[in-house]
Amino acid sequence: MSGHSHWAGIKHKKAAQDAKRANIFTKVARLITLAAKEGGGNPETNFKLRLAIDQARSVNMPKENIERAIKRGTGELKDAAAIEEVIYEAMAPGNIAMLIKAATDNKNRTLSEIRNIVEKSGGKMVPAGSFKHLFKQVGVIYITPKPSKTSEIEMEAIDAGALDTALREEILQVITEVKDLKKIKEKLEAKGVEINNAGLIFIPLSPLTIDTATKIDYEKLLEKLDELDDVQEIYDNL
């Protein structure tokens, strides 16, 4: 699998600095707020909210922060600005197609900040819909299995209906159809599989290959974008 999901490695970053920790909490809080806004504040009946809360717990986000984010989404915090989800599209140097998912209370500010970083890196913003057809949205489940259990978990995932599995370093990614994510996650949990995170991502239909120099420059662009509180996830066609 390809693409750069913010959640793919977040749980495994060690000894994060306070500033980075605050950045992560902001991102997670907005994810929770959006989920609560869309489907209500009960994680028992709102699967998307349950996933967001799981992600918050995986980075040790305080309970009161989680509860406040839910109330913001349900409208119980009357003085809080509304959070919206928006996907911006950009082309990075090397003809890399990017989908930049943001959660923001000011779309003009967010677009301006993203455009500034992309253009300073030699890329450009493109109109909405320019690159969406290059990707497919899928469900993904992240697991850190014991080496001796990896093959067994992969088979259990496939038996449960997963599209594919891929091992990236120590992380096993289980890929599902969007509609099957909840079912497969629950089936794996019922078998005692410990899940790190799960959610929806975009994967490229025709992955692109770039040279080392372009990759180094692109990684710098990703780092700068990830520093923005509004940026939730970044996907590309690599």
Short mmCIF file of the C-alpha atoms (twelve columns), coordinates in Angstrom:
data_MODEL
# 
_entry.id   MODEL 
# 
loop_
_atom_site.group_PDB 
_atom_site.id 
_atom_site.type_symbol 
_atom_site.label_atom_id 
_atom_site.label_alt_id 
_atom_site.label_comp_id 
_atom_site.label_asym_id 
_atom_site.label_seq_id 
_atom_site.Cartn_x 
_atom_site.Cartn_y 
_atom_site.Cartn_z 
_atom_site.pdbx_PDB_model_num 
ATOM 1   C CA . MET A 1   0.000   0.000   0.000   1 
ATOM 2   C CA . SER A 2   1.118   3.550   -0.579  1 
ATOM 3   C CA . GLY A 3   0.148   7.023   0.449   1 
ATOM 4   C CA . HIS A 4   1.050   8.909   3.587   1 
ATOM 5   C CA . SER A 5   -1.558  8.471   6.287   1 
ATOM 6   C CA . HIS A 6   -1.015  10.533  9.401   1 
ATOM 7   C CA . TRP A 7   -2.141  7.553   11.470  1 
ATOM 8   C CA . ALA A 8   0.114   4.987   9.830   1 
ATOM 9   C CA . GLY A 9   3.029   5.745   12.110  1 
ATOM 10  C CA . ILE A 10  1.757   8.128   14.742  1 
ATOM 11  C CA . LYS A 11  1.450   5.554   17.515  1 
ATOM 12  C CA . HIS A 12  5.064   4.522   17.088  1 
ATOM 13  C CA . LYS A 13  6.732   7.921   17.336  1 
ATOM 14  C CA . LYS A 14  8.672   7.846   20.593  1 
ATOM 15  C CA . ALA A 15  9.323   10.650  23.064  1 
ATOM 16  C CA . ALA A 16  7.465   13.325  21.100  1 
ATOM 17  C CA . GLN A 17  8.244   16.895  22.075  1 
ATOM 18  C CA . ASP A 18  5.561   18.917  23.851  1 
ATOM 19  C CA . ALA A 19  4.903   21.083  20.789  1 
ATOM 20  C CA . LYS A 20  4.440   18.030  18.595  1 
ATOM 21  C CA . ARG A 21  2.202   16.455  21.221  1 
ATOM 22  C CA . ALA A 22  -0.023  19.530  21.246  1 
ATOM 23  C CA . ASN A 23  -0.133  19.384  17.442  1 
ATOM 24  C CA . ILE A 24  -1.267  15.744  17.575  1 
ATOM 25  C CA . PHE A 25  -3.938  16.490  20.183  1 
ATOM 26  C CA . THR A 26  -5.305  19.304  18.031  1 
ATOM 27  C CA . LYS A 27  -5.525  17.031  15.007  1 
ATOM 28  C CA . VAL A 28  -7.216  14.239  16.957  1 
ATOM 29  C CA . ALA A 29  -9.673  16.603  18.641  1 
ATOM 30  C CA . ARG A 30  -10.817 17.894  15.262  1 
ATOM 31  C CA . LEU A 31  -11.206 14.339  13.986  1 
ATOM 32  C CA . ILE A 32  -13.461 13.564  16.954  1 
ATOM 33  C CA . THR A 33  -15.418 16.785  16.465  1 
ATOM 34  C CA . LEU A 34  -16.082 16.008  12.809  1 
ATOM 35  C CA . ALA A 35  -17.217 12.469  13.614  1 
ATOM 36  C CA . ALA A 36  -19.575 13.693  16.350  1 
ATOM 37  C CA . LYS A 37  -20.907 16.422  14.068  1 
ATOM 38  C CA . GLU A 38  -21.643 13.869  11.348  1 
ATOM 39  C CA . GLY A 39  -23.112 11.005  13.350  1 
ATOM 40  C CA . GLY A 40  -23.829 12.138  16.901  1 
ATOM 41  C CA . GLY A 41  -21.929 11.935  20.170  1 
ATOM 42  C CA . ASN A 42  -22.511 8.267   21.068  1 
ATOM 43  C CA . PRO A 43  -19.574 6.031   20.045  1 
ATOM 44  C CA . GLU A 44  -21.769 2.953   20.489  1 
ATOM 45  C CA . THR A 45  -23.913 4.004   17.532  1 
ATOM 46  C CA . ASN A 46  -21.354 6.158   15.676  1 
ATOM 47  C CA . PHE A 47  -18.574 3.916   14.345  1 
ATOM 48  C CA . LYS A 48  -16.592 6.819   12.924  1 
ATOM 49  C CA . LEU A 49  -16.578 8.482   16.343  1 
ATOM 50  C CA . ARG A 50  -15.498 5.235   17.972  1 
ATOM 51  C CA . LEU A 51  -12.514 5.056   15.612  1 
ATOM 52  C CA . ALA A 52  -11.590 8.667   16.359  1 
ATOM 53  C CA . ILE A 53  -11.747 8.059   20.113  1 
ATOM 54  C CA . ASP A 54  -9.580  4.953   19.705  1 
ATOM 55  C CA . GLN A 55  -7.017  7.085   17.889  1 
ATOM 56  C CA . ALA A 56  -7.148  9.672   20.665  1 
ATOM 57  C CA . ARG A 57  -6.514  7.027   23.289  1 
ATOM 58  C CA . SER A 58  -3.618  5.617   21.271  1 
ATOM 59  C CA . VAL A 59  -1.777  8.940   21.724  1 
ATOM 60  C CA . ASN A 60  -2.825  9.236   25.381  1 
ATOM 61  C CA . MET A 61  -5.162  12.161  24.844  1 
ATOM 62  C CA . PRO A 62  -6.809  13.160  28.159  1 
ATOM 63  C CA . LYS A 63  -10.429 12.113  28.679  1 
ATOM 64  C CA . GLU A 64  -11.566 15.705  29.203  1 
ATOM 65  C CA . ASN A 65  -10.096 16.690  25.819  1 
ATOM 66  C CA . ILE A 66  -12.026 13.876  24.156  1 
ATOM 67  C CA . GLU A 67  -15.279 14.876  25.850  1 
ATOM 68  C CA . ARG A 68  -14.821 18.540  24.907  1 
ATOM 69  C CA . ALA A 69  -14.172 17.604  21.273  1 
ATOM 70  C CA . ILE A 70  -17.368 15.520  21.203  1 
ATOM 71  C CA . LYS A 71  -19.403 18.392  22.666  1 
ATOM 72  C CA . ARG A 72  -17.968 20.755  20.080  1 
ATOM 73  C CA . GLY A 73  -19.160 18.430  17.342  1 
ATOM 74  C CA . THR A 74  -22.648 17.985  18.786  1 
ATOM 75  C CA . GLY A 75  -23.043 21.732  19.234  1 
ATOM 76  C CA . GLU A 76  -23.025 21.721  23.038  1 
ATOM 77  C CA . LEU A 77  -20.135 24.227  23.081  1 
ATOM 78  C CA . LYS A 78  -22.020 27.230  21.768  1 
ATOM 79  C CA . ASP A 79  -19.021 29.568  21.520  1 
ATOM 80  C CA . ALA A 80  -16.860 27.177  19.479  1 
ATOM 81  C CA . ALA A 81  -16.326 27.794  15.766  1 
ATOM 82  C CA . ALA A 82  -17.629 25.058  13.477  1 
ATOM 83  C CA . ILE A 83  -15.085 22.578  12.123  1 
ATOM 84  C CA . GLU A 84  -15.352 21.452  8.495   1 
ATOM 85  C CA . GLU A 85  -13.541 18.733  6.575   1 
ATOM 86  C CA . VAL A 86  -12.086 19.664  3.203   1 
ATOM 87  C CA . ILE A 87  -9.740  17.905  0.781   1 
ATOM 88  C CA . TYR A 88  -7.308  20.092  -1.133  1 
ATOM 89  C CA . GLU A 89  -5.471  18.798  -4.179  1 
ATOM 90  C CA . ALA A 90  -1.933  19.662  -5.207  1 
ATOM 91  C CA . MET A 91  0.853   18.595  -7.530  1 
ATOM 92  C CA . ALA A 92  4.273   18.279  -5.936  1 
ATOM 93  C CA . PRO A 93  7.543   18.371  -7.902  1 
ATOM 94  C CA . GLY A 94  7.996   15.125  -9.841  1 
ATOM 95  C CA . ASN A 95  4.325   15.166  -10.897 1 
ATOM 96  C CA . ILE A 96  3.279   13.698  -7.546  1 
ATOM 97  C CA . ALA A 97  -0.497  13.926  -7.079  1 
ATOM 98  C CA . MET A 98  -1.499  14.865  -3.540  1 
ATOM 99  C CA . LEU A 99  -4.761  14.798  -1.613  1 
ATOM 100 C CA . ILE A 100 -4.434  16.904  1.526   1 
ATOM 101 C CA . LYS A 101 -7.260  16.326  4.003   1 
ATOM 102 C CA . ALA A 102 -7.827  19.125  6.492   1 
ATOM 103 C CA . ALA A 103 -10.176 19.861  9.375   1 
ATOM 104 C CA . THR A 104 -10.576 23.597  9.745   1 
ATOM 105 C CA . ASP A 105 -12.667 26.410  11.171  1 
ATOM 106 C CA . ASN A 106 -11.383 28.777  8.461   1 
ATOM 107 C CA . LYS A 107 -11.029 27.325  4.962   1 
ATOM 108 C CA . ASN A 108 -9.463  30.472  3.501   1 
ATOM 109 C CA . ARG A 109 -6.706  30.475  6.132   1 
ATOM 110 C CA . THR A 110 -6.038  26.778  5.708   1 
ATOM 111 C CA . LEU A 111 -5.875  26.978  1.917   1 
ATOM 112 C CA . SER A 112 -3.514  29.945  2.137   1 
ATOM 113 C CA . GLU A 113 -1.169  28.132  4.539   1 
ATOM 114 C CA . ILE A 114 -1.140  24.943  2.455   1 
ATOM 115 C CA . ARG A 115 -0.657  26.839  -0.814  1 
ATOM 116 C CA . ASN A 116 2.266   28.764  0.665   1 
ATOM 117 C CA . ILE A 117 4.077   25.572  1.688   1 
ATOM 118 C CA . VAL A 118 3.327   23.719  -1.556  1 
ATOM 119 C CA . GLU A 119 4.406   26.590  -3.809  1 
ATOM 120 C CA . LYS A 120 7.595   27.276  -1.818  1 
ATOM 121 C CA . SER A 121 8.451   23.612  -2.360  1 
ATOM 122 C CA . GLY A 122 8.066   23.997  -6.123  1 
ATOM 123 C CA . GLY A 123 4.584   22.505  -6.384  1 
ATOM 124 C CA . LYS A 124 1.184   23.998  -7.127  1 
ATOM 125 C CA . MET A 125 -2.423  23.732  -6.014  1 
ATOM 126 C CA . VAL A 126 -4.885  22.313  -8.547  1 
ATOM 127 C CA . PRO A 127 -8.688  22.583  -8.844  1 
ATOM 128 C CA . ALA A 128 -10.851 20.230  -6.775  1 
ATOM 129 C CA . GLY A 129 -11.461 16.974  -8.619  1 
ATOM 130 C CA . SER A 130 -8.221  17.080  -10.624 1 
ATOM 131 C CA . PHE A 131 -6.697  14.029  -8.927  1 
ATOM 132 C CA . LYS A 132 -9.520  12.271  -7.067  1 
ATOM 133 C CA . HIS A 133 -9.930  9.806   -9.947  1 
ATOM 134 C CA . LEU A 134 -6.344  8.617   -9.422  1 
ATOM 135 C CA . PHE A 135 -7.259  7.188   -6.002  1 
ATOM 136 C CA . LYS A 136 -9.614  4.718   -4.386  1 
ATOM 137 C CA . GLN A 137 -10.936 5.142   -0.867  1 
ATOM 138 C CA . VAL A 138 -10.558 2.041   1.285   1 
ATOM 139 C CA . GLY A 139 -10.653 1.023   4.916   1 
ATOM 140 C CA . VAL A 140 -7.398  0.256   6.701   1 
ATOM 141 C CA . ILE A 141 -6.643  -1.482  9.988   1 
ATOM 142 C CA . TYR A 142 -3.200  -1.119  11.574  1 
ATOM 143 C CA . ILE A 143 -1.851  -3.986  13.682  1 
ATOM 144 C CA . THR A 144 1.523   -4.666  15.314  1 
ATOM 145 C CA . PRO A 145 1.589   -8.460  15.373  1 
ATOM 146 C CA . LYS A 146 4.144   -10.721 16.945  1 
ATOM 147 C CA . PRO A 147 6.311   -12.039 14.069  1 
ATOM 148 C CA . SER A 148 5.121   -15.571 14.750  1 
ATOM 149 C CA . LYS A 149 1.474   -14.474 14.454  1 
ATOM 150 C CA . THR A 150 1.681   -12.317 11.314  1 
ATOM 151 C CA . SER A 151 0.722   -14.985 8.787   1 
ATOM 152 C CA . GLU A 152 -2.100  -16.230 10.995  1 
ATOM 153 C CA . ILE A 153 -3.573  -12.723 11.364  1 
ATOM 154 C CA . GLU A 154 -3.246  -12.116 7.629   1 
ATOM 155 C CA . MET A 155 -5.238  -15.291 6.930   1 
ATOM 156 C CA . GLU A 156 -7.872  -14.330 9.511   1 
ATOM 157 C CA . ALA A 157 -8.198  -10.904 7.866   1 
ATOM 158 C CA . ILE A 158 -8.603  -12.380 4.391   1 
ATOM 159 C CA . ASP A 159 -11.130 -14.912 5.697   1 
ATOM 160 C CA . ALA A 160 -13.052 -12.009 7.259   1 
ATOM 161 C CA . GLY A 161 -13.283 -10.343 3.861   1 
ATOM 162 C CA . ALA A 162 -10.214 -8.093  3.642   1 
ATOM 163 C CA . LEU A 163 -9.057  -7.033  0.170   1 
ATOM 164 C CA . ASP A 164 -5.351  -7.291  0.926   1 
ATOM 165 C CA . THR A 165 -2.678  -7.138  3.630   1 
ATOM 166 C CA . ALA A 166 0.777   -5.560  3.603   1 
ATOM 167 C CA . LEU A 167 3.581   -5.596  6.166   1 
ATOM 168 C CA . ARG A 168 5.429   -2.274  6.447   1 
ATOM 169 C CA . GLU A 169 8.311   -2.703  8.890   1 
ATOM 170 C CA . GLU A 170 6.536   -3.958  12.029  1 
ATOM 171 C CA . ILE A 171 3.089   -2.657  11.045  1 
ATOM 172 C CA . LEU A 172 0.571   -4.933  9.359   1 
ATOM 173 C CA . GLN A 173 -1.953  -3.057  7.239   1 
ATOM 174 C CA . VAL A 174 -5.247  -4.780  6.535   1 
ATOM 175 C CA . ILE A 175 -7.068  -3.221  3.568   1 
ATOM 176 C CA . THR A 176 -10.845 -3.441  3.288   1 
ATOM 177 C CA . GLU A 177 -13.708 -2.093  1.259   1 
ATOM 178 C CA . VAL A 178 -15.110 0.999   2.983   1 
ATOM 179 C CA . LYS A 179 -18.375 -0.764  3.816   1 
ATOM 180 C CA . ASP A 180 -16.551 -3.752  5.347   1 
ATOM 181 C CA . LEU A 181 -14.203 -1.899  7.717   1 
ATOM 182 C CA . LYS A 182 -16.421 -2.140  10.803  1 
ATOM 183 C CA . LYS A 183 -17.272 -5.801  10.226  1 
ATOM 184 C CA . ILE A 184 -13.667 -6.897  9.677   1 
ATOM 185 C CA . LYS A 185 -12.324 -4.853  12.587  1 
ATOM 186 C CA . GLU A 186 -14.867 -6.418  14.929  1 
ATOM 187 C CA . LYS A 187 -14.162 -9.935  13.620  1 
ATOM 188 C CA . LEU A 188 -10.427 -9.520  14.247  1 
ATOM 189 C CA . GLU A 189 -11.032 -8.089  17.719  1 
ATOM 190 C CA . ALA A 190 -13.316 -11.027 18.509  1 
ATOM 191 C CA . LYS A 191 -10.368 -13.314 17.746  1 
ATOM 192 C CA . GLY A 192 -8.178  -11.410 20.203  1 
ATOM 193 C CA . VAL A 193 -6.235  -9.347  17.656  1 
ATOM 194 C CA . GLU A 194 -5.032  -6.067  19.211  1 
ATOM 195 C CA . ILE A 195 -5.640  -3.210  16.775  1 
ATOM 196 C CA . ASN A 196 -3.614  0.010   16.874  1 
ATOM 197 C CA . ASN A 197 -5.793  2.188   14.673  1 
ATOM 198 C CA . ALA A 198 -8.333  1.963   11.884  1 
ATOM 199 C CA . GLY A 199 -9.920  4.383   9.479   1 
ATOM 200 C CA . LEU A 200 -10.448 5.363   5.859   1 
ATOM 201 C CA . ILE A 201 -7.602  6.293   3.512   1 
ATOM 202 C CA . PHE A 202 -7.016  6.871   -0.194  1 
ATOM 203 C CA . ILE A 203 -4.698  4.579   -2.158  1 
ATOM 204 C CA . PRO A 204 -3.340  5.243   -5.672  1 
ATOM 205 C CA . LEU A 205 -4.724  3.208   -8.567  1 
ATOM 206 C CA . SER A 206 -1.478  3.542   -10.573 1 
ATOM 207 C CA . PRO A 207 1.477   4.203   -8.254  1 
ATOM 208 C CA . LEU A 208 4.210   6.544   -9.477  1 
ATOM 209 C CA . THR A 209 7.964   5.975   -9.094  1 
ATOM 210 C CA . ILE A 210 10.308  8.872   -8.298  1 
ATOM 211 C CA . ASP A 211 14.075  9.238   -7.966  1 
ATOM 212 C CA . THR A 212 15.912  9.631   -4.654  1 
ATOM 213 C CA . ALA A 213 16.450  13.384  -4.922  1 
ATOM 214 C CA . THR A 214 12.763  14.012  -5.598  1 
ATOM 215 C CA . LYS A 215 11.830  11.743  -2.707  1 
ATOM 216 C CA . ILE A 216 14.037  13.691  -0.292  1 
ATOM 217 C CA . ASP A 217 12.491  17.000  -1.341  1 
ATOM 218 C CA . TYR A 218 9.012   15.542  -1.143  1 
ATOM 219 C CA . GLU A 219 9.564   14.223  2.382   1 
ATOM 220 C CA . LYS A 220 10.513  17.760  3.445   1 
ATOM 221 C CA . LEU A 221 7.249   19.033  1.958   1 
ATOM 222 C CA . LEU A 222 5.300   16.396  3.894   1 
ATOM 223 C CA . GLU A 223 6.980   17.381  7.146   1 
ATOM 224 C CA . LYS A 224 6.115   21.051  6.662   1 
ATOM 225 C CA . LEU A 225 2.490   20.277  5.850   1 
ATOM 226 C CA . ASP A 226 2.169   17.929  8.827   1 
ATOM 227 C CA . GLU A 227 3.218   20.781  11.132  1 
ATOM 228 C CA . LEU A 228 -0.030  22.583  10.286  1 
ATOM 229 C CA . ASP A 229 -2.697  21.872  12.901  1 
ATOM 230 C CA . ASP A 230 -5.407  21.877  10.233  1 
ATOM 231 C CA . VAL A 231 -3.822  19.112  8.118   1 
ATOM 232 C CA . GLN A 232 -5.178  15.705  9.089   1 
ATOM 233 C CA . GLU A 233 -3.824  13.316  6.481   1 
ATOM 234 C CA . ILE A 234 -1.863  13.454  3.240   1 
ATOM 235 C CA . TYR A 235 -2.194  10.917  0.441   1 
ATOM 236 C CA . ASP A 236 -0.151  10.638  -2.738  1 
ATOM 237 C CA . ASN A 237 0.199   8.408   -5.788  1 
ATOM 238 C CA . LEU A 238 3.622   6.984   -4.922  1 
# 
